[in-house]
Amino acid sequence: MIDISVAELKTRMENGEKLTIIDVREPYEFDEFNIGAMLIPLGELPGKLPELEHLKNEEIIVHCRSGSRSANAKMYMQSEGFTKVRNLLGGMIAWQAETAG
């Protein structure tokens, strides 16, 4: 699946689309700033996958601070059979930069 840009995600959220977004950052990062995603820190992802099983063939957008941890989350989820995982390019750094102005 092709990754997703901040602009595309923002537009889809503003249009009220029902999206599955997973934030793989740590709780302290999530507490500082979040976009309303489900928090599953990267280290906890393997143990949480059974809860996400029903989404295996649905679009799931993962994000972190810069896009690195979420890229790892995407690869891991794909290796576990999730077929439509997309990484938010640039993560929350890009989100805040694009929404600041």
C-alpha positions as CSV (number, residue, x, y, z in Angstrom):
1,M,0.0,0.0,0.0
2,I,1.3,3.5,-0.8
3,D,2.0,5.6,2.2
4,I,-0.2,8.7,3.0
5,S,0.7,12.4,3.1
6,V,-0.3,14.8,5.8
7,A,-2.4,16.7,3.3
8,E,-4.3,13.6,2.2
9,L,-4.9,12.5,5.8
10,K,-6.0,16.0,6.9
11,T,-8.5,16.2,4.0
12,R,-9.9,12.8,4.7
13,M,-10.3,13.7,8.4
14,E,-11.9,17.0,7.6
15,N,-14.4,15.2,5.3
16,G,-15.4,13.1,8.3
17,E,-14.2,9.8,6.9
18,K,-14.1,6.9,9.4
19,L,-10.4,6.1,9.6
20,T,-8.4,3.6,11.6
21,I,-5.3,5.5,12.7
22,I,-2.8,4.0,15.1
23,D,-0.2,6.2,16.9
24,V,2.9,4.0,17.7
25,R,4.6,6.7,19.8
26,E,5.1,6.5,23.6
27,P,2.3,7.7,25.9
28,Y,4.2,10.8,26.9
29,E,4.5,11.8,23.3
30,F,0.8,11.1,22.7
31,D,0.0,13.2,25.8
32,E,2.0,16.2,24.4
33,F,0.2,16.2,21.1
34,N,-2.1,13.8,19.2
35,I,-4.6,13.8,16.4
36,G,-7.1,11.4,18.0
37,A,-5.5,8.2,16.9
38,M,-5.6,4.9,18.9
39,L,-2.4,4.8,21.0
40,I,-0.5,1.5,20.6
41,P,3.3,2.1,21.4
42,L,5.5,0.2,18.9
43,G,6.8,-2.1,21.7
44,E,3.2,-3.2,22.5
45,L,2.1,-3.7,18.9
46,P,2.8,-7.5,18.7
47,G,0.6,-8.1,21.8
48,K,-2.2,-5.9,20.5
49,L,-2.5,-7.4,17.0
50,P,-5.1,-10.0,18.0
51,E,-7.4,-7.1,18.9
52,L,-6.9,-5.7,15.4
53,E,-7.4,-9.0,13.6
54,H,-10.9,-7.8,12.3
55,L,-9.1,-5.0,10.4
56,K,-6.6,-7.2,8.5
57,N,-8.1,-6.3,5.1
58,E,-9.1,-2.7,6.0
59,E,-7.0,0.4,5.6
60,I,-5.0,1.2,8.7
61,I,-2.9,4.4,8.9
62,V,0.1,4.3,11.3
63,H,2.1,7.3,12.5
64,C,4.8,8.3,14.9
65,R,6.9,11.4,15.5
66,S,8.9,11.3,12.2
67,G,7.7,8.3,10.2
68,S,10.5,5.9,11.3
69,R,8.8,3.8,14.0
70,S,5.5,3.8,12.0
71,A,7.5,2.5,9.0
72,N,8.6,-0.4,11.2
73,A,5.1,-0.9,12.4
74,K,3.8,-1.0,8.8
75,M,6.4,-3.7,7.9
76,Y,5.6,-5.7,10.9
77,M,1.9,-5.6,10.4
78,Q,2.3,-6.5,6.7
79,S,4.4,-9.5,7.8
80,E,1.5,-10.5,10.0
81,G,-1.0,-10.4,7.1
82,F,-2.4,-6.9,7.3
83,T,-2.9,-5.9,3.7
84,K,-3.7,-2.2,3.7
85,V,-1.3,-0.5,6.1
86,R,-0.2,3.0,5.3
87,N,2.5,5.1,7.0
88,L,1.9,8.8,7.6
89,L,4.9,10.4,5.8
90,G,6.9,12.7,8.1
91,G,4.7,11.8,11.1
92,M,3.7,14.4,13.7
93,I,6.7,16.6,12.8
94,A,5.2,17.0,9.2
95,W,1.7,17.3,10.6
96,Q,2.5,20.1,12.9
97,A,4.6,21.9,10.3
98,E,1.8,21.7,7.7
99,T,-0.9,22.7,10.2
100,A,1.1,25.5,11.8
101,G,0.6,28.0,9.0
